[in-house]
Amino acid sequence: MAQQDDCFFNIPCSYQIYAEPLHAPASEELLMSQMPEAFKLLRNIAEQEQNVFLHISQLPKGDIISEYLMLQAKKVDLVLHQQLAQIDYRGMKCQGTHFGGSHLSFSMPEQFRVNDAQELALHLLIQNHNIAVYCFAKVLSFSTENKQHSIRAEIVQIGEAEQEQLIRASLQQQQHILKSRKKH
């Protein structure tokens, strides 16, 4: 995805992110070995839900069983994400500004030094969409203003289910933005 042409998939949204330097080359094995247990649990649930939701979506719209199952899934997501919000994460707490399926933008306090092409381990907590993702990203650019680093990063290692969640959430966020613009 081109760095300048991905604005549709790198949309504005406020979220929490915890970043720490990655001290080894990003790989799937390293991602799985360093992924916190709570994120592994969410990953397994997301994979199972993905398979089940295909069958649920085939039920008639408004069917009480499908609505009940969707409500149960939403309750589980809310409880798990509430618990994830309570965890003390390693790394620097940052403020996310944009996200998508392949790129992220966030700001961090100045004391955390970042180099171009440095790889980071990231915990993303996007409360608006009940998403928690652990991934690795490479810093594409950064700038400093008012004692804050603005970071633009490309995701270099992420689980398939997590990437699909980010893409789906970015599309939902884009839809929300478009509806808000239409109202005004």
N, C-alpha and C positions, 0 to 999 in steps of 0.2 A: 504494500500500500504506500503510495507516495506521501511524503511528509506534509506537503502543502495541500493536497487534495483529499484529505481524510476527514474534513470537518463534520461530515454527516455521521461518521462513526467516532468522533471525538467531540462530544457534545458537552455543554456546560452542566455541571451538577456538583453540589457541595457534598463531600464525603470525607471520612477519616482514613488516613493511611499511615502505616508505620513502616519506616524504611531503615534498613541497615546494609552496610556494604557486604557484598558477596565475595568471599575469599577464595573461591574456586570457580572454574568455568561452569556456566549454567548447563545443566543436563537434566533429563527426566529423572534419572536415578537420584541426583542430588535434591531435586525438587521434592520427590517422595520421601527421602530420608529426613529432610529438614522440616517438612510440613507438620505443623502442630496437629495433635490428635483431634481437636475440635474441628479443624478444617478438613481432615480426612473423613470424619463422620459426615460433615455437610456434603462432601464430594460423593460419598456413597449414597446418601439420601437423594441428591440431585440426579445421579445416574439412574437410580431405581424409579424416581418420579418421572423422569423423561420417558421411560418405557411404559409406565402405567398411564401417563397422561395421553399417550397416543390412543390407547383403548378408550379412555374416558371421553376424549374428544369425539369419538364416534357415537356416543350416546346422544339422544335427542336433546337439543337446547332446552333448558328449563326443567330437565328431568331431575326429580328430587334426589335421586341417588348420586348423580354426577355433581350436583351442587353440594351435597353433603360431603362427598369425597374431596372436593376442592376446598371446602371450608376446613376440613380436618388437616389437609396439607398446609393450608395457610396458618393454622394454629401452631402446627409443629415448627414451621419456619419462624414465626414470631417469637416463640419460646427460645429456640436455638439462637436466634440473632440477639435477643435480649441477653442471653448468657455470654455470647461472644463479646458484647459491648462491655461486659464487666471484667474481662480478662486483662491482666497486665502484660502488655506485649513488649518484646525486646525491640530495640531500635528507636529511632527518633519519630515522635508524633508529628505528622504533617497534615496539611489541609489540602485535600483534593479539590481541583477546580473543574476538570474535564476528564472524561473517560470514554473509552470505546473498546472494541474487541481487540485492538492491537496497539493503541497508544494511550498514554496517561499524561496529565499535566497536574502538577501540585506545587505547593510552596512549603518551604521548611525553614526553620531558624538558621541564621547565618553560621552558628558555631559548627554545624555539620558540613564538612568540606566534601565537595563532590567534584569529580574530574570528568571530562568528556569521555565517553565510551566506558565509563565505570558501570559495572553491573551491580544491581541492588536486589535484595530480597525484600518483598513487599507484602504486607497484610492490608488488603483493601476491605473496608467496611462501608458499604453503601446502604445506609439505613432506609432511604426512600424506596428502595427496590428489594429490601431484605436479601442482600447479597454480601457474602463474605468470601474472599478469594485470596489464596496465597499463590504468588507467582514471582518470577524473576524478570527484571527489566533492565535495559541498557539505557543509560543517560544519552540523549541525543543533543540536548542543549540545556544551558542554564544561564540565568542572568541574576544579578543582585540589585535590589532596590529597597530602600528603607529597611535594611537589616534582614531581608527575606530573600531566599533563593527561590526563583521560579524555575522549576524543572520540567522539561519535556522528555518523556521516556517512551521507548518502544518495548512492548512485552516480548521477551525472547523465549520464555518457558512458562507454559501454563497448561493445565489439564484441559482436555477437550470439552468436558461438561462445564467447567468454569468459564472458558472462553465463550461458549454458547450462551451462558447466563449473562455475561457482559454485553454481548451483541444484542440479545433480547432486551436487556434493560436500557441500552443506549437507544434502541428503536422506540421503546416506551417513553423514554425521557424526551426524545425528539418529538414524538406525537404530543406529549404534554406541552412542550414549548410552542408547537404550532397551534394547538387549541387556545393557549393563552394569548398568542398574537392575534388570532382570529377574533377573540372577544374584545380586544382593544382596537 
